[in-house]
Each structure stands twice: as C-alpha cells, then as structure tokens.
Amino acid sequence: MELRHLRHFVALAEEEHFGRAAERVFVVQQALSNSIRNLEDEVGVPLVLRTTRRVQLTPAGQEFLIGARETLALAAQTVERARRAARGEVGRLTIGFVSGLAFGGLPEIVRRFRELYPNVSVDLRELTAQEQEAALRGGQIDVGLMLLPVRDPSLDSRALWRQPLVAALPAEHALARRRRLKISDLQGESFVFFPRQIRATYFDQVMRWCAGAGFTPHVVQEAIEVPTLLSLVAAGIGVFLPIEFFSRLSLPGVVYRPIDDAPIVEIVAVWSRSEGRSPVVRAFLSVAADVLGSAGGQPLS
C-alpha cells in the first residue's frame, strides 16, 4: 500500500467525484480510478460505491478514511521531523565545558540555544579539557567548550571567542586605584593561581608573559576553581590573572583591572572528527558564535 493510494482515496472521499478528485491530486481520472481499485484489491473489501451521479463510501470505506487521514498526517509529521533533525532543530545535545565558562558565556549560549531550538534536549557536563577530550572520543559528549590547545589529533575544533587576561586585585590594594595596569606593575606581588597540572597551557602562558616583563610570579596559594581563587584575592592573600569574562563574577573585596598588552586566550568548541559535525552541533556552534560576539568579546568565524 502506497501513500499515494491513500491520498487518492482521501481526495475521492472528500470530493465525492472522480473528476474533481483527479484534478485535486494532479492525475487523469482513469489513473485515479485504477488507484482506488488497486487499493480495494489490497484491502480486500469494497471501499467505494460508484453511482452515475456521485461517489459514496461503504461502511468499510468510512472506517478506512479515518485511518487513511491519520496515516497521512503521521507520514507528514515524520517527514517534518526528519527535516527538522537535518536542520538541527530536534534531538539531544550533550555539552562538556570547563568550569570557568559557567561564569561567562555558557549561560547565555544555552539560554539562546534553548529559545531557538526548544525541541533539542540539552545536557551540560562540567569537565576539564582532558576529560572532555576523553568524553568526545568515547561518545559521552557531542561538543566540548574549552581553552586551547586541543591535544587529541582525532578531534576537530572551531575557535569561538578571544578574551584577554585581566588583573583581579584585593579592593584595598594600592594598584586598585589605577584604571589600567602593566604586567610589570605586578612584579613583587604575591599570586594565587591554578596548579600547573590543572591548567598547564594557561599557567605556562602567564609565566612566559611575566618572564618577558623580567620577573617570575611568586605563587603563594593554589586552588583548582576560579571562585576559590577569587575568594583568596578578596582575603588579601594575593593577586590573580583570570580571563576577562570572570570579571562578571562580582565578589566583595575584589576589583578587576585591564592590563596593557595582555595575552589573548582562545575559547574553542571541539568535536570528534570521526563523527563529523551533526546538524545539532552545527546549530549550536552558530548560536555560540553569535552570542559570544554580541556579549562584547572578540568572536572568531
């Protein structure tokens, strides 16, 4: 049984006339008549009473009409679901993200994505960059959001955003009275920072920057989470060099100041090359690029 047979039957039932029904479905009258006969042969019972003036449905035909309409509607819904899936409008998306993005970027991206794609179920998982790479290889997440570099050659990435480093200072610090700083201004200060094994690339980038200014930061306290590090700053234990979007995290006792010639950190989306970019991932990347750009960062195409 073909869908076209059902369409022909529904048209005939509604028009009650072979000629008008044939015009409606864009076939000649004989082709429509043959289609109805083939349908009756397959069903095994008469569906239509043919008279010289009009067409009437048999009791079996009336019941068959209900099912035919439901089947055609379901078929149309199925086609539309496939098309929406191809556009990334339905499905499931599991996103890995490094902890810092929860304070800037990620909430805005997810909010906008859910507004545009309400039929996509979004699952968020906070993971380190190394954990994200493993999860992408294992298929536990669809896309990851992290800082460069991406070490696994089996993964593809797309840069989304550039952010400079800034200085997070205790509010009572003498440097907090300045509007802008130079990295050399921090020479001799105590620093709080990530352990190198947690943020090796970030750590090394800061160390090279400071070395270029003629000093090595004196790290007096380490912590693995940004809020903890900022709490240490508020306590006056040291200064910290976070990415600019962390300045959205307002803590009593902490002020943020831009630094001249600060290094730029790139935030990237990462996915498995073997899986390719699914329509849902493509839709997410587009939303992420738009949101991050409008948030005042330096977006990348």
N, C-alpha and C positions, 0 to 999 in steps of 0.2 A: 504494500500500500504506500503510495507516494503522497507527499504533501500537496502536490498539485491536484490530485484527485479530490482531496478534502476541500481545497479552495474552490474547485469547480462545483462540488456538491453544495457548499455553503452559499455560493453565489446563486445557484439554481433555486435553493430553498427560499432565499430572500427575495429573489426577483419573480419567482413562480412563472418563469417564461424562459424557454431555451434560447431564444434570440437575444433577449436583453442580457441574460446571464453570460452568453458567449461574448457579447460586446464588452461586458464588465471585466472579464478575465483575458480579453485580447486573443481569443481563438475563434475559429469558424464554428458554426453551430454543429456541424457533423462531428468535429473533434470533441466538442463538449458532450454530445450525446454518447459517443464511444467511451469517453472517460467515465461517465456515470454508469454505463453498462459494465465496464470493467470493474468498477468499484462494487457494484451489486454482485457480480460473479465472485469477487473475492470475499465479500461479507457472507454471501450465501443466502440472502433473503432480499426481496424487493424493497427498495427504499423510496421509490417514486411512483406515483400513479399518474400516468400520462393521459390527458384528455385533449380534445381538439382546442379547447379554449385556455386551459391553464394547467399548471403542474401542481400536484398536491403530494405531500409526504405521507407515506404509510406510517402506522404506529411505530414500526421499527425505524423508519426514516427520521421520525421526530426525536426518538431517543439517540439515534446516531448523530443528529445535528448538534445535540448538546455536547457530546464527546468530541465531535469534529472541531467545534469552536474552541473547546478547552485545549485540544491538541495543538491547534494553530497558534493559540495565544502562548502556550508553553514553548513552542518552537521559536516564536518571535522573541520571547524572553531569553531563551537560550542563546540565540544569535546575538542579542544585545549584550548579554553577559560576556560572551567571547570578545566582542568588540571593545567593551569597557575594560576587560582584562588586558587586551592588546594596548590600550591607552594608559594602562597603569591605574585604573580607577577602582578596581576591586582586587581583593586578595589579602595577603598578610605581609608585613614588613617588620623584620627584627633588626634593630639598630644597636650597634655597640658604640660606646662613647667614652672618652677619657673624662675623668671626674670634673676637670675644670670647666668643660663646656656646659655643665648644668647651671653655671652662674652667668653665662652669656652666650647666646647663640642657639643652643639646643632648645630651650623652651619656646622661643619664637618660631623656630623652624617647625617643630612638631605641631604647635598650635595652628600655624598657617596650613601645613600639610593636611591636618585633620579637617580643617574648614573646606579645603578644595577637594579632598578625597575621603568623604565620610564613610565610604564602604570598604576602606582599607584598614584592617586591624593593625595597630602599631604596638610593638613590644620593645621596650627600652632596657638595655643591659649595660651597667657601668663596668667597664673593663679597662685594664691597662692596654697600651699599644700592643705589647707582646701577646696578651690574652686575646685581643681582637684578631690578630693575625692567625692564631691557632683556631679561633672560632670560625673564621672565614674559611679556612682550609677544611674544617670539619663540617661545614654547613650549618652551624648553630646560629649564625647571624647572616643577614643578607648584605649589610653595608656597615662599615665602621667609620667613625669620625675620630681622627687623631692628629697629632703633630708629626711633621716629617722628622726622620726619614721612614720610609716603608722598606723593611729589610727583606721581605719574602719576595723573590722574583716571580712567583706564581700569582701575585696579586697586582691588580691594576689600581691606579689612583687618579683622582682629579682634585687639583688644588681649588679650594673654595674661598679662602679668606686669608689676608695678611694682617697681622697685628704686631705692633711694636711692643717692646718691653717698657715698663714704667717703674718708678720707684715707689714702694709702699713704705711710709715713714711713720714713726710714732708722732702723734699730733703735737707733742711738746718739743719735738726735735728742732734744733736751730735751722736745719735745712728746710723744714716745713714752711718757713716764712717766705721762701723763694717760689716764684711761679714756674720756673724751669730749672733743670739741673744739667750738669755734665757728669759723665761717669766718673771723672777724676775727683769730683766733689765727694764721692763716697769712699775715697781712699782713707784707710784707718778706721772705718766703721766696722762694727760687728754685724755679721749677716746671719740670717736664718734661711735655710734652703732645703731642697729635696735631697735625699741620699742619692749619690750618683747612680746606683744600681736601679733606681726607680725611674729617673728621668735623665739618662746618660747624655742624650743629644742636647737637651735643654741645658743641663749642667755644664757640659763642655763649651757650649756656645757662650754662656755667660763668663766662664773662666777665660776664654780667648779674648772676649771684649775687654774685660778688666785688665788682662795682661797687656793689651795694646795701650792701655792708659797708664801702664807702669806699676801695677800692683796686683796682688793675689788676694781675693776676698778671704777674710778671716771668718769662717763659718763656726758659730758658737753653739748652734742648735739645729737639729734636723727634724723634719716631720714629713709625712707622705701625703698629707692633704692640704690643699690651699687654705681652707678656713682655719685649720690649726696654725699654719704659718702666719696668717694674718693676726690671729689671736696673740701670737708671740710678739709680733710687731706692736700691737696695742699695749702689751705689757712692758714695752720698752727694752726688750731683750736684744733686738737687732732690726736691721732693715731687710727688705725683701724686694726681689725684682720679678714681679709677675707679668703676664701678658696683659695688655691694656684692658681687655674686656672684664678682667677681675675687678677693675675699679668700680664696676656696678655693685659689687658686694660691699655695702656700706657697714662698717663696724665702728663703734665709738672708739676713739683713740687712734684711728688710722687715717692718714691722708695720702693721696696719690699725686705724684708729680711727673710730668713728662720729662724725658731725658733726651738731650740732643744726640743725634746720630745713633739712636738705639737700634739694636738688631731687630730684624723683622722675622717673626715666626709664622710659618705657613700652616694652616689647618686644612687637612685633606679628607676627602671621602675615599674609602678603599673598598674594593670588592674582589671576588675571586675571578680570575681571568678564565678559568675553565668553565665557569657557569655563565659567563657573559653578563651584560647588564640587562636585567629583566625590565619589562615596562614599568613596574612599580619602582624599581631602583632609579630608572631614568627620570620618572616623575619626581621622586624625592630629591634627586640632585638638582633638578631645575628649581624646585621650591627653595632648597637650601641656598643656592647661589643668589636667588632674588632676595631672600630675607636677609642674608648676611650683608649683601650690598646695601640694602636700604637701612641697615642698622648702623651705618656710618663707618664700616670697616673699609678695607680695600679689597673688593671682590676680584676674583680671577675667572676668566672664561674657560 
